[in-house]
Amino acid sequence: MRPGPRVATFGTNVFTEMTRLANEHGAVNLAQGFPDFDGPEFVKEAAKRAIDAGQNQYAPMAGLPALTSRVAREVAARTGVARDPASEVLVGCGATELLFDAVLALTAPGDEVVLLEPFYDSYLAAVRLAGATPRVARLSPPGFELTKEALSAAVSERTRLIVVNQPHNPSGRVFTRDELELVASEARLRDVACLSDEVYDRLVYARPHLSISSLAGMADRTLVFGSLSKTYSLTGWRVGWVTGPRELIAATRAAHQFVTFTVPAPLQHGAAAALDAPASYYEQLVAEYRARRDLLIDALALAGLEPFACDGAYFVCAGFSRFAFDDDVAFARFLTTEIGVAAIPPSAFHLTPGGGRSYVRFTFAKQLATLERARDRLRALAGVATRG
Ligand SMILES: Cc1ncc(COP(=O)(O)O)c(C=O)c1O
């Protein structure tokens, strides 16, 4: 009864592992990126009303029309790309499911998929489960810039997909137009598709969101992934969506219909209400996240760590070169068990051996009071052995 070869190497993912360790040691959990506050009342109320109104049977496979039409409207406003709600939108159980569906649908064994490393770890699992081969374009701390050299080293005549994540987890980076243009020109040149994971598109602190799908020639080859999880603080609902050209959506739907088939109907009604939120909702969201980010960056610097810049998403990475630890796993474990603040060791987001060893990732998707508690505990780092 051994596990089959597709999953044999997976083990427990790093979020589950660090959350378990955090719970065991009563640590403030800045490891896993989920809010410790609730989603908006008006969204929850809409879902409750749908349940009471008997909206409790299978929803249409591609999503409720009430939701797909709002997704198309939202995406047009955010990226400038018009999509047909009936044939160019698909609702799934979170962006994670849809990314998996897309990789499964658009690759064959032997195809290569390019990831920007470090990457959200489910991309690698999706590529492996699909039987395709991952290739990475490396982004290096502290700046995590995407260079032409790194991208050229990853693409080949076997490339079938390039996965972009804007804003980027774990780095908090928001790629510039020039960096996205590097990816776009490779995609156009090689006539390959692009998967653009934009689940953090509303969480940008320095400049407006820019989707690769809005660059010349990219709307026809890009799938854009969105989600209720981050923008509406509802990670447990598992509602996400993908938009793109008809052929790519048709292929992704073909996988989705046998992976989850359909998404809970009442939650889709809630999601439709979420996408009707007024501009003030998003303004407040960003203002609150900016304050949390600033508090965390100050706390990390005060504790002797070297926080890197964060222009988007809800993560701050920080170097720990002052402290005498061999790698990110050792330091993250020490932080969790001895200091009482859990962080993620980012080597889990790398394919390249040794990648991510020199820093750890903290989330600031937490109440200010939680982050203040973490700041107080991090002060204890002052008494920890430093190098030399
Ligand atoms: C880059 C990125 N994409 C997707 C997700 C998951 O999105 P969803 O909850 O919609 O599956 C996450 C969550 O951590 C993420 O960081």
The ligand as a Gaussian input file, in Angstrom:
#p B3LYP/6-31G(d) Opt

LIG

0 1
 C        0.682000      33.256000      -5.204000
 C       -0.524000      32.563000      -4.674000
 N       -1.425000      32.059000      -5.524000
 C       -2.525000      31.433000      -5.079000
 C       -2.759000      31.269000      -3.734000
 C       -3.973000      30.541000      -3.262000
 O       -5.114000      31.122000      -3.737000
 P       -6.506000      30.389000      -3.451000
 O       -6.771000      30.518000      -1.988000
 O       -7.482000      31.147000      -4.292000
 O       -6.346000      28.979000      -3.871000
 C       -1.845000      31.755000      -2.813000
 C       -2.072000      31.543000      -1.361000
 O       -1.183000      31.568000      -0.567000
 C       -0.697000      32.419000      -3.288000
 O        0.205000      32.906000      -2.444000

